[in-house]
Amino acid sequence: MSGHVAKKQKLHATTPTEYHRFPAEIRNALFECSVLADGASKVDRAYKSVGADNTIKAMDTVHSFFIDPVTEHGKSELFSNDITKVAVIADELLSLVLPWILFTFDNVKGLELFAETFSAHTAVCNREIPLHVEIDLCCTLNEKKKEAFACWEESPLPHGRALNAHDMFEGWMAAAQDLPPQSTHLYLVFTCFWRDFRALRGLSRKMRLNQYQLSFRFDTDPSLPHHDFFVAQTIAAVHGIEVTEQAGISEAGREELVRHGCRGFNLGRRPSSYST
């Protein structure tokens, strides 16, 4: 499939040591052919992120990746390839191709198993290699529950309480805990907003999500009331920062948000990180 890494390719040299007889440019080309499917191409995806000044960047950042969907058993196409298990070339191979690959997940257990075994896959590497992981935090909801989660309706309870959103988000965050924070870039995808920003902020702090590099993609309905406000509040909650988007809300606007289950959007504190 276009954009995907290959499940298995034959080695292009008789023995692994023969790779080192070639110049670096030739080795790199051979490595690419060994792990990338014929005709594979990178996929562009745009993400939002926070700058060094703890403000949300005005422009999205476009990243280009080969996509590697990880199974519920934690198996990726890259690490299922025999060539990645050859110690004498794995360091050079993974250093070349791993930064190009975005591992995607549709199952919490798959992420948990992948995270547990990732260090074993890269134990032969003599350097930290960037790892790119994308998590769709709402993908485990069936269509009926996803529709209910995305619905803009009044609720006496914090949004998501009836669907146990806290445990759903916590499951994903807990599964990622074994990923190396110094080299992992998490790309969080929201197909629905969780409008209990107080709970999202507390959970993100508990799981120390900001120890990772973070980016965000929102595949949400742009016609939803207060859509851009919810984008900013979601990013701020996960990062543990404040955003100016909450400053201009009228009292009537605040009451409307509360009636619809929104919580934690009026913190009244200066911008700060929770990294300490």
N, C-alpha and C positions, 0 to 999 in steps of 0.2 A: 504494500500500500504506500502511496506517495507520502513522504514525510516520515516514514517509519524506518527504524533500524531493522536489519535482517535478523531472522531467527537463527540461521546457520549458513555459513559460507565456507567453501573449501579454502584452506590456506593457499596462498599464492606462492609459497616457497616450499621446497621439499621438507625442510626441517626448520624449526623456529630460529635456530642460530643463523640460518642463511639470510634472514632479514638484515642482519648487521653488516653484511657484505655490500649492501646498497647504500648510496648517498641518502642523507636524511630526507630529501624531497621525495625520492622514490619510495623509501620506507613509509612515509606518510601516506602516499597514494595507495600503497598496498594495504595499509591498515584500514583506510577508508573503504576500499573495496571489500575487505574482509568482514566488516561489521555493518555496512550500509546496504540496504536492498537496492537492486538494480532500479535506476530511475528515481531513487529517493530524492526528495527536495525539502528544503527547510520551509517551515510554516511561520508566518509572521503573526505575532500576538501583541496587542497593546495593553499596557498595564499602568496603573497609577501608583505613585510612590511618594514618600516623604523625604524632603531634603535635609541637609545637615543642620539647617536652622529650625528644624521641627515644624515646618510648614509643608502643606501638601503642594507638590509641584503642579503648576498650572497646565503643563503639557504632559500627555501620556508618553511613556517610553515604549518603543517598539522593540521586541526581542525576537530573534529568529532561531528556531530550534528544529531538530528532528524529534519527532514525538515517539516515546516508548511507553505504551500502556502496560502497566504492571497488573498481573493477575491477582485474584483473591488469595493465591498461595504465595504471594510476594515475588513471583518470578517475572523478571524483565527480559526482553528480547536481547538486550546487550549482554547481560551477564549469563544468559543461557548459551551464548556463543563460545565454542571451545577455545577460541584463540585468546579470550580474556583470562583463561585459566593457566596459560603458559607463563610461568614466573619470569623467564628471561626477557620477555617482551611486554609483559602486562603493564609495567610502569610507564613505558614510553607510549604504548597504545592508549591507555586510559587517560594519560595526560593530554593526549591529542584529541580524543573523541568525546570524553565525558562532558567537557564544557559546552558541547554543541547539543546535548540531549536533554530534553525535558521529560522527566518521568511523571506520568499522570496516573491517577488512582480513582476508582469508583467503588472502593471497598475498604473499610477501616482496617480489617484484618490484614489485607494485602499490604497496606502502608506499614502496619506494625511489624510484619514479618520482613518486609524489605528493609526497614530501619534497623532491625536486629542483626541482619546479615550483611549490611553494607560495608561495615568495617572489615569483615573477612574478605570481601571482594577486593578491597583496596589496600590490604595489609602489605602487599608487595611494593606499593608506591613509596617513593622517597620524598614526596612532597604532598602538600594539601591540594586537592583538586576540587574546583568548584562543582557543586552538586545542585542541580535545578529540579525542584519538586513542585508540581502543581496539584492543589487539592480543591475540588469542588465541594464545599462544605454542606451543600444541600442535596447532593446527588443521591443519597440513600433514601430520600423521601419518595413515596409513590406519587403519581400525578394528583390524586385527590388531596393528599396532605400538602403537597407543594402549592397547590392552588389555594388551600386554606391558609398556609403560611404567608403567601404573597398578598392575600386579600387585604384591602384597606377597609376595615370595619371597626366599629367601636367595641371595646372590651374592658370590663372592670379589672381584669388581670393584666399583668405585664405581657406584652406581646410574646408569643411563642410558648407561654406557660402550658397551655392546653396540649401542645404537641411535644412537650418535653424537649424543647430546643436546647436547653442548657446541656443536657446529657449528650445530645447529638453532636454539638460543637465540641464538648469536652472529649468525646471519644476520638475525634480526629486529632485534636491537639495533643492528647496523651499518646496517640500512636506515633506521633512525630518526634517524641522526646529523645529517642536514641539516635536521631540524625545528628551529625557533628555540627554544632552551632557555628563554629568558626569558618566553615566552608559551605554551609547550606543556604541557598536562596529559596525561600518559600513563596510561591505564587498562590494567593488565596482567591478563589473564585466564588462570588456570591451570585447565585441565580435568584435568590430572595434576600431581602433585608431581614435581619433580626433586630427589631426596633427596641428591644430592651438593652439599650446601650450601657446601662449600669452593670447588668449581668455580663455582657460581652467584655466590658473593660475589666471587671474583676476576674473573670476566667482567663483572659489573656495575660493579666498580671500573674496569676497563680501559675500558669504554664510557662511564664517567661518567654512569650513569643518574640519579644523584641531583642532576644539574644541572636535571632536569625536576621538575615537581610530579608525584607518583606516587600512584596509588590501585590497589587490588588487588581482584579478584573471584575466588573459588574455587568453581568448578563441579565439585567433587571429591566422591568418595563419603565421606559422613560416618562410615560404619561402618569405614573403614580404620583399623587400629591406629595410635594416636598422631596422629590427624587434626589436632586443634587444635595440637599441638606442631609439626607440619609447617607449618601455616599461619603460626605465629609465626616459625619458622626461615626460611621463604621470604621473608617481609617483611623480617626482619632482614638476611638475606644481600644482598638487592637494595639496601637502604638503607645497609648498612654499619654497623649498630648491633648492640648486644647486647640480649638479652631475658632476663628472669628465668625464663622457662619452662624453660631448660636447667639451672637450678640444682639442682632436686630429683631429677635422674635417678639411680637407683641404679646400682651397678656392673653388676648383672645386666641392667638396662635398657640401659645403654650397649653392652654386649656384644651384646644382641639387635639393636640398631640397626645396629651395625657389620656383623653377619652378614647383614643385609638391604641392605647397600650404602650405608647412610647415612654421610656424611662431613661434617666441619666443624661439628658441633653442640656441641663442647666446646672453646670458644676461650679461656676463662679470662682475658678482658681486661675492663676497664671499658667501659661504653657509650661509643661515640664515633662520629663521622661520618667518612667518607672524602672530604669535600668539599675538604679542603685538599691 
